[in-house]
Amino acid sequence: MSTLTAKDLLLNHLEYTFQKEAWQPALAMTVQGLTAAQASWKPGADRHSIWQIVRHVTHWKRATLEAWQGTRPLFRGREVTARFEEIMRTDWQDASGTDTDWQADVRALEEVSQAIRERAQALDLESLLQPFPGEEWVRRCSAWRHTISTTPDRFDITAHSKAPDRFTTGWCC
């Protein structure tokens, strides 16, 4: 039996959703080798292009990283900030241009994804379990210790606390 921490699980998730193939191709793999014309194609007028999706993911990853660093919070308490409203308003912009423009957007996605991985890697487990700076409306639960236990036939998420009745879907409310 091996035990994974929440940090291990987060790093694995970041790696397999962006870089490595699992049951689906990773995002970096799906955009590799596409031209600007291919990336800007839409399957229908009311649908998004791959390029728009890349910009959308980059947009929200940047916003999340800034909130995580405490520089531009998305929430104050339980309320959204002007920054959150700005991110919502500026999301899903049209995307088109040259192959150079497309490659610049792919690099931007790679860079922000790497920055998130590096931040997660640098923090200890206790820090990873804390709300983003400025978003402390949830009570801090320093007594919690989250682990993932795996065996060949079982995958359990367990949480150990001095007050287990306060545990609700992974968040302390």
N, C-alpha and C positions, 0 to 999 in steps of 0.2 A: 504494500500500500504506500502510495506517495501522497504527500500533503502539499497543496499549493496555497499560497497566501493570496489575498485579494490583489496584491501588487503583481504577483506572478500571472494571475488570470488577466489583469488589465494589460500587461505587456504582451502576453500571448494574443489577446484580442487585437491589439493595435498592429502587431506583426502580421497576423493572418487576414485582417481586413484590408490592409494596405499593400503588403509586400509578397506574402506567400500564398500559394494556392491551397485551399482546403476543399470543402465540398463545392465551392464556387470560386471562380478566378478572383484574385485580389485586384483592388482598384488600379494599382500601378501597372499590373499586367494587362488590364483591359484597355488602357489608353496607349500602351506602348505601340509605336509604329503607325498610329493613325495620322492622317493628314488633316489639315484645317478643314478641307471640304468634307471629309468623312465625319469629323467631330462636330461640325455645325449642322449636319443633316438632321431633320426632324421627321419622325414617322407620321406626324399629322400636325395640322396648324395649332392645335391646342396642347401639344406635347412638348417636352423639353428635349433639346439636343444633348449629346454627350458633353459637348463643350460647356453648355449651361450647367449641367450636373457637376462638372469639375469645378466651375466657378462657385456654385452653391456650396459644395463641400468645403472648398478653400475658405470661403466667406465665413461659414459657421465655425470652422476649426480655428481661424484667426480670432474670432470673437470669443470663443471658449478659452483659448490660450491667454488672451488679454484678461479675461475675467479670472482665470486661475492664477495669473501673476498679480492680480489685484490692481492692475492699471486702469481697467475699464469694466467695472462690474455690470452684469446684465440685470441683476436684481438688487434691490435694497429691501432687506426683510422679505416680505412676501410680495412686494410690488415690483413691477418691471421698471427699468430705468429708461432714460432717453436713448441710451446706447442700444438697448434691446429694440426699441421702436425704430431706430435708425437701421439696424441690421435687418429687421423685417421689411422695412420700406425699400431697401437697396438690394434685396435678394432677388434672384431669378431675372437678372438682366439679360437682354439679348447678347449673343456671343457670335462673333464672326471676325474674320481677318485673315492674315497671312499665316503660313506655316510657322514663321518666326513668332507671331503673336500666340499661336496655339501652344508652341513649345514653352514659351514664357509662362503661360498659365499652368502647364503641367509641372514645370519646375517650381512654381509658387506652391502648388499642392504638395509636392515632394518636400519642400523646405518646411512648411508649417507642420506636416505630418512628422517629420524628423524632430522638430522642436518639441512637439507634444511627447513623443517617445523619450526624448532626452530629459524633459522635465519629470515625467513619470519615473524614469530610471533613477534620477537623482534624489527623489524624495523617499523617506522611509515610510513604512506601512502606516504608522499613526498619522503622518502628515497627509497621506493619500486619502485617508478616511474622513478628513475634515472638510467642511464646506469651503467653497472659494471665499477669499477675503471679501468682506462687505456683504456676504450672502448668508450670514450666520443665523438665519431665522430658525433653523433646526437646532435643537439642543445638542451640544457637544456630548458625545458618548465615548469618553476615553476608556470606559470599562469594557467596551466591545473588543472582541478578537475574532475576526472572521477567517475561516479557513475553508478550503475545498478539499474534501477527501475523495480519493478515487481508488477503486479496485477494478479488476477486470469486468466485474458485473454490476458495478454500482458507481454512481456519481452523486454525492451529497454535499449540499452547502449547509454548513453548520455555523451557528454563532453562539458564542459563550458570553454570558453577561451576568452581572449581579441582579439584574431585573429583567428577566426574559419576556415579561408581559409587555415591555415597552418596545419590543422589536416588531416593526411593521415593514414588510417588503424591502428590507435592506436599509431603510432610513429611520432615524430616530426622530420622532415627531413630538 
